[in-house]
Amino acid sequence: MTVVGWVRQGCSLVKTIRWLAVIAAVIVMAPSLADARAGAGSSSGSRGSKTNQAPPPTQTAPTAKPVERSTTPQQPAPNPSMAAAPAAPPAGGFMSRHPFMSGLMGGILGAGLFGMMFGGGFGGAGGMLGMLLQVLLIGGVAYLAVRLFRGWSAARVQPAGPARAYATAPGMIDAPMERSMAQPMARSAGPLLVGGASAQLAITTEDYTAFESLLSEIQTAYGNGDLTRLRGVATPEMLGYFSEQLSGNASRGLENKVEAVKLEQGDLSEAWSEAGLDYATVAMRFSMIDVTRKIADGSIVEGSDRERTEAREVWTFLRSRGGKWILSAIQQT
């Protein structure tokens, strides 16, 4: 092989190595690019006792992925075989449950019969007077036995406590409500959020406005890397996930900017109260300017600073009674 051939082969090898380096860089960058915008790439957070339950489907989000990361422990499924069986009524008749009465009756009758068998008559040595006394005593005992038997029968028929049609967790309110998709709530501007299924907690126009504002505020704060601002609009759990995302981007030399967030469509999946907190799960489709750049030179590696991108997610908000709404969970669709 000539020198020229060696040079050409070397150049071809260098080109191959460069292409392999580019492919490897794309593969390495893929997880970080999938994590653009706040909460993207995974389903995380807590929805109270409903954390491990799928939210009811809506027009905006017919399905939602289950929560993958949460500080709420998973509740074990109830085991029907471990349910307490109702107490069986005590076996036996009245006399078996009252041995004193049965012994007394047996003794009296036995004494009378014993006297008759040996010629002393039913009254024994006392004659007619003794017989009358025994008859009166037997009558009194029989009357007392009848009274006790009636009382026992009444106590057995009466239920032990008030019957309940169903049982719920303490403080839990979750009854189905008629779905109303035809009459959207009046809004001053932007898309309309409408009521959805299983919404026992009343959600007002002000609540829907708060949800839309939180969507924009959280995405913008995340795009600016402003953890202080995020601390006031999200639970400590969600703040930890956001901080983890931002730290991962920084370690890869990237920054993700999210701007001009606009809610395109949304509806309520469910709303309920438990343990002194109100929850509302809302499906939202929104658009934004979502771009990821290299911190070193500002070059764009994902997204566009001019074209809008769209996302569809299910967000859960919570508030204490009389407090403001904050973000509690984000689920991908």
LINNORFEN-V541058 format. One record per pair of residues at least 12 apart in sequence whose ideal C-beta (glycine too) atoms are under 7 Angstrom apart, sorted by the first residue. I is the first residue (numbers start at 1). J is the second residue. If there is no record, write none. Layout:
BEGIN
I/J, I/J
END
This chain:
BEGIN
29/301, 32/248, 32/249, 32/252, 32/254, 33/292, 33/302, 35/245, 35/248, 36/256, 36/290, 36/292, 36/302, 36/303, 37/219, 37/222, 37/256, 37/258, 37/290, 37/311, 38/218, 38/219, 38/222, 38/242, 39/241, 39/330, 42/68, 42/69, 43/65, 43/66, 43/67, 43/68, 43/330, 43/331, 43/332, 44/67, 44/68, 44/69, 44/70, 44/241, 44/329, 44/330, 45/67, 45/70, 45/237, 45/238, 45/316, 45/328, 45/329, 45/330, 46/70, 46/71, 46/72, 46/237, 46/328, 46/329, 47/279, 47/281, 47/316, 47/328, 47/329, 48/274, 48/277, 48/279, 49/169, 49/274, 51/67, 51/70, 51/72, 52/67, 52/74, 52/75, 54/66, 55/269, 55/270, 55/281, 55/314, 56/196, 56/197, 56/198, 56/269, 56/270, 58/196, 58/267, 58/269, 58/283, 59/181, 59/267, 60/265, 60/266, 60/267, 60/283, 60/284, 60/285, 60/312, 61/283, 61/312, 61/314, 61/333, 63/333, 64/314, 64/331, 64/333, 65/331, 65/332, 65/333, 67/329, 67/331, 71/237, 89/156, 94/149, 94/152, 98/148, 101/145, 104/141, 105/141, 108/134, 108/137, 108/138, 112/134, 169/274, 171/274, 171/275, 172/274, 173/200, 173/272, 173/273, 174/200, 174/272, 175/200, 176/197, 176/198, 177/198, 177/199, 177/200, 179/196, 179/197, 180/194, 180/195, 181/194, 185/205, 185/208, 190/212, 190/263, 191/263, 191/264, 191/265, 191/266, 193/208, 193/211, 193/266, 193/267, 193/268, 193/282, 194/267, 195/268, 196/267, 196/268, 196/269, 196/270, 197/270, 198/270, 199/268, 199/270, 199/271, 200/271, 200/272, 201/271, 201/272, 201/273, 201/278, 201/280, 203/268, 203/271, 203/280, 207/280, 207/325, 210/325, 211/282, 211/317, 211/325, 212/263, 214/233, 214/317, 214/325, 214/327, 215/261, 215/263, 215/284, 215/286, 216/261, 217/233, 218/230, 218/233, 218/234, 218/327, 219/258, 219/261, 219/288, 220/258, 220/259, 220/261, 222/242, 222/258, 223/256, 223/257, 223/258, 223/259, 225/246, 227/239, 227/243, 230/242, 233/326, 233/327, 234/326, 234/327, 235/326, 235/327, 235/328, 238/327, 238/328, 253/294, 253/295, 253/296, 254/292, 254/293, 254/294, 254/295, 254/301, 255/293, 255/295, 256/292, 257/291, 258/288, 258/290, 259/288, 259/289, 260/288, 260/289, 261/286, 261/288, 262/286, 262/287, 262/288, 263/284, 263/286, 264/285, 264/286, 264/287, 265/285, 266/282, 266/283, 266/284, 266/285, 267/283, 268/280, 268/282, 269/281, 269/282, 269/283, 269/314, 276/320, 276/321, 277/318, 277/319, 277/320, 278/318, 278/319, 279/316, 279/318, 280/317, 281/314, 281/316, 282/315, 283/314, 284/313, 284/315, 285/310, 285/312, 286/311, 287/308, 287/309, 287/310, 288/308, 288/309, 289/305, 289/308, 290/303, 290/309, 291/303, 291/304, 291/305, 312/333, 313/330, 313/331, 313/332, 313/333, 314/331, 314/333, 315/327, 315/330, 316/328, 316/329
END
